[in-house]
Amino acid sequence: MNVKSSKTNLNFGVCLALITLICLSCTNEQITKYTEDAIKETSVLQKLDKVCSSVSLPNDFKLVRKDGIDDQKITLAYYYNSDTSYQETWKLIKEYFEAKGWKLVKDEDGTISTTKILEFTNEEYLFNIQYGGMRSAEYGIGCEKLK
């Protein structure tokens, strides 16, 4: 086993455990701060955050919370409010990922439920955006580093 890889996994695990223990009743601001601190301490989260943050979103997207750290997989989540319609957002997101060569793997239009979901993947990452079905935000974005 690579010692550097082992140390990175240990740091990642420690960050996850701390965020989980500290944030049982945190505010959105506290959760975002703890998540950003974990990103600063973990190179794999830094790379994932860079991928997720580079996605072209409507200008009026306002971050509500950043979290989504999971102890089973490498993930981040971003929650936003916006006045931009989901149709406009979907168009922008699809254009962005198609131009980057990502594959569309899910496009749920909300006909079964009110939640709408787009999901894209490439060889390294999975990206999804959800509209509806969340209490504190209109849009949720999830990013995952694939194994």
C-alpha positions in Angstrom: 0.0 0.0 0.0 1.2 3.5 -0.8 2.0 5.4 2.4 0.9 8.7 0.9 -2.4 7.2 -0.2 -2.9 5.7 3.3 -2.2 9.0 4.9 -4.7 10.8 2.6 -7.4 8.2 3.3 -6.7 8.6 7.1 -7.0 12.4 6.8 -10.2 12.1 4.7 -11.7 9.7 7.3 -10.8 12.0 10.2 -12.4 15.0 8.4 -15.5 13.0 7.8 -15.8 11.9 11.4 -15.3 15.4 12.7 -17.9 16.9 10.4 -20.4 14.2 11.3 -19.9 14.6 15.1 -19.9 18.4 15.1 -22.8 19.0 12.7 -25.7 17.2 14.2 -27.5 20.5 14.7 -25.5 22.9 12.6 -26.7 25.9 10.6 -26.2 26.0 6.9 -23.3 28.4 7.4 -21.6 26.1 9.9 -22.0 23.1 7.7 -20.6 25.0 4.7 -17.6 26.2 6.8 -16.8 22.7 8.1 -17.1 21.3 4.6 -14.8 24.0 3.2 -12.3 23.3 6.0 -12.4 19.6 5.1 -11.8 20.5 1.4 -8.8 22.6 2.4 -7.3 19.6 4.3 -7.9 16.9 1.7 -6.4 16.9 -1.8 -9.1 14.5 -3.3 -11.8 16.9 -2.1 -10.0 19.9 -3.5 -10.0 18.2 -6.9 -13.6 17.3 -6.6 -14.6 20.8 -5.5 -12.7 22.2 -8.5 -14.6 20.0 -10.9 -18.0 20.7 -9.3 -17.4 24.5 -8.9 -16.4 24.9 -12.6 -19.8 24.0 -13.9 -21.6 26.8 -15.6 -24.6 27.8 -13.6 -27.1 30.7 -14.0 -25.7 34.0 -12.6 -28.4 34.3 -9.9 -27.6 31.0 -8.2 -27.1 31.7 -4.5 -25.3 29.1 -2.4 -27.4 28.0 0.6 -25.1 25.3 1.8 -22.2 23.1 0.8 -21.9 19.6 2.3 -22.5 16.1 1.1 -19.4 14.5 2.6 -19.9 10.8 2.9 -17.8 8.2 4.7 -18.5 5.5 2.0 -17.6 7.5 -1.1 -15.9 10.8 -2.1 -18.8 13.2 -2.6 -19.7 16.9 -2.3 -23.1 18.6 -2.5 -24.1 22.2 -3.1 -27.5 23.6 -2.5 -28.7 26.8 -4.3 -31.7 29.1 -4.6 -32.4 30.8 -7.9 -35.1 32.6 -9.8 -34.0 30.9 -13.0 -36.5 28.4 -14.3 -35.4 24.8 -14.2 -36.0 24.7 -18.0 -33.3 27.4 -18.5 -31.0 25.8 -16.0 -31.4 22.4 -17.6 -30.6 23.8 -21.0 -27.4 25.5 -19.7 -26.3 22.4 -17.8 -26.9 20.1 -20.8 -24.9 22.4 -23.1 -22.0 22.6 -20.6 -21.7 18.9 -20.2 -22.2 18.0 -23.8 -19.5 20.5 -24.8 -17.2 18.8 -22.3 -17.9 15.3 -23.6 -19.7 14.0 -20.5 -22.4 11.3 -21.0 -26.0 12.0 -19.9 -27.1 9.0 -17.8 -30.3 10.2 -16.3 -32.9 12.8 -17.3 -36.0 12.6 -15.0 -38.5 15.3 -16.0 -40.7 15.1 -12.9 -43.6 13.3 -14.6 -43.6 10.6 -11.8 -42.8 13.1 -9.0 -42.2 16.8 -8.8 -38.5 16.2 -8.5 -36.5 16.7 -11.7 -33.0 15.2 -12.0 -30.1 15.4 -14.6 -27.1 13.1 -14.2 -23.9 13.1 -16.2 -20.7 11.0 -16.0 -17.3 10.8 -17.4 -14.5 8.4 -16.6 -13.7 10.0 -13.3 -16.7 11.8 -11.9 -20.5 11.6 -11.6 -22.4 14.9 -11.5 -26.2 15.4 -10.8 -28.5 18.3 -10.4 -31.9 18.1 -8.8 -34.7 20.6 -8.9 -37.4 20.3 -6.2 -37.9 17.9 -3.3 -35.6 19.8 -0.9 -36.6 21.9 2.1 -34.0 24.6 2.2 -33.1 25.0 -1.5 -34.6 24.8 -4.9 -31.6 23.2 -6.6 -29.2 20.5 -5.3 -25.9 19.6 -7.0 -24.0 16.4 -6.2 -20.6 15.4 -7.3 -18.9 12.1 -6.8 -15.4 10.9 -7.6 -15.8 7.4 -9.1 -13.4 4.7 -8.0 
